[in-house]
Amino acid sequence: MAVEEVAKVISNWREADLDDQEKAMMAFTEKFTLTPNQVSDEDIDRLRQAGFDESQILAIGLGAGYRNWVDRIADLLGVEEEKFDFPEEILRAFGVTREQLQTSLYEDDK
């Protein structure tokens, strides 16, 4: 996925070029993050219908839940997220330049 598409997923996943399975996962994780008390059996069924098996659904929930927990603890403690500066080898491996990364992914750099 190109850096620009990753930035779209981060900023507004509905505008990103995602397949139906990815959209189902994003819709679920958004609901799970913003209104967890409203997640229902129907939401889990939509993930199944999108092709996820039980272990994948668990992984989606665990991943989103962990990230939500980390964000909430950081908020509680007043911790600011730092921009991570990737080594050049990593950037080359993913075909991304530092300029693309700096200007595409971080909202405060725009």
C-alpha positions in Angstrom: 0.0 0.0 0.0 1.4 3.4 -0.9 2.1 6.0 1.7 -0.7 8.1 0.5 -3.2 5.3 0.9 -1.9 4.6 4.4 -2.4 8.2 5.2 -6.0 8.0 3.9 -6.6 4.9 6.1 -5.3 6.8 9.1 -7.2 10.0 8.4 -10.4 8.7 6.8 -10.5 5.0 6.0 -13.8 5.4 4.0 -11.8 7.3 1.3 -9.0 4.8 1.1 -8.8 2.1 -1.6 -9.8 -0.8 0.6 -11.4 -4.1 -0.3 -14.7 -5.2 1.3 -13.0 -7.3 3.9 -10.7 -4.4 5.0 -13.8 -2.1 5.1 -15.6 -4.5 7.3 -12.7 -4.7 9.7 -12.3 -0.9 9.8 -16.0 -0.4 10.4 -15.9 -2.9 13.3 -12.8 -1.4 14.9 -14.2 2.1 14.5 -17.4 1.1 16.3 -15.5 -0.9 18.9 -13.3 2.1 19.6 -16.0 4.9 19.6 -19.0 3.1 20.9 -18.0 -0.2 22.4 -21.2 -0.6 24.3 -23.1 -0.7 21.0 -21.1 -3.6 19.5 -23.5 -6.5 18.9 -23.6 -10.0 17.6 -24.6 -8.5 14.2 -21.3 -6.7 14.1 -19.4 -10.0 14.7 -21.5 -11.6 12.0 -20.6 -8.9 9.5 -16.9 -9.8 10.1 -17.7 -13.5 9.5 -19.6 -12.6 6.3 -16.6 -10.6 5.2 -14.5 -13.8 5.4 -12.9 -13.6 8.8 -12.7 -16.7 10.9 -13.0 -16.8 14.7 -9.3 -16.5 15.4 -9.0 -13.5 13.0 -12.0 -11.9 14.7 -10.4 -12.4 18.0 -7.1 -10.9 16.7 -9.0 -7.8 15.3 -10.7 -7.3 18.7 -7.4 -7.8 20.6 -5.5 -5.5 18.4 -8.1 -2.7 18.5 -8.6 -3.2 22.2 -4.9 -3.0 23.0 -4.5 0.1 20.9 -7.5 1.7 22.7 -6.0 0.8 26.1 -2.6 2.3 25.2 -4.2 5.5 24.0 -6.4 5.8 27.1 -3.5 5.2 29.5 -1.4 7.7 27.5 -4.2 10.3 27.8 -4.5 9.6 31.5 -0.8 10.2 32.1 -0.6 13.1 29.7 1.9 11.3 27.5 2.3 12.8 24.0 2.9 10.4 21.2 6.3 10.9 19.6 7.0 10.7 15.9 9.1 7.6 15.3 12.0 8.2 12.9 12.4 5.0 10.9 15.9 4.0 9.8 16.8 4.4 6.1 16.9 0.6 5.6 13.3 0.3 6.7 12.2 3.1 4.5 14.0 1.6 1.5 12.5 -1.8 2.2 9.0 -0.4 2.0 9.7 1.9 -0.9 9.0 5.1 1.1 11.0 8.3 1.4 11.4 10.2 4.6 9.7 13.2 2.9 6.6 11.1 2.0 6.5 9.8 5.6 6.9 13.1 7.2 4.3 14.9 5.1 1.7 12.1 4.6 1.2 10.5 7.9 1.5 13.2 10.5 -1.4 15.6 10.8 0.6 18.3 12.4 3.1 18.5 9.6 0.5 19.4 7.0 
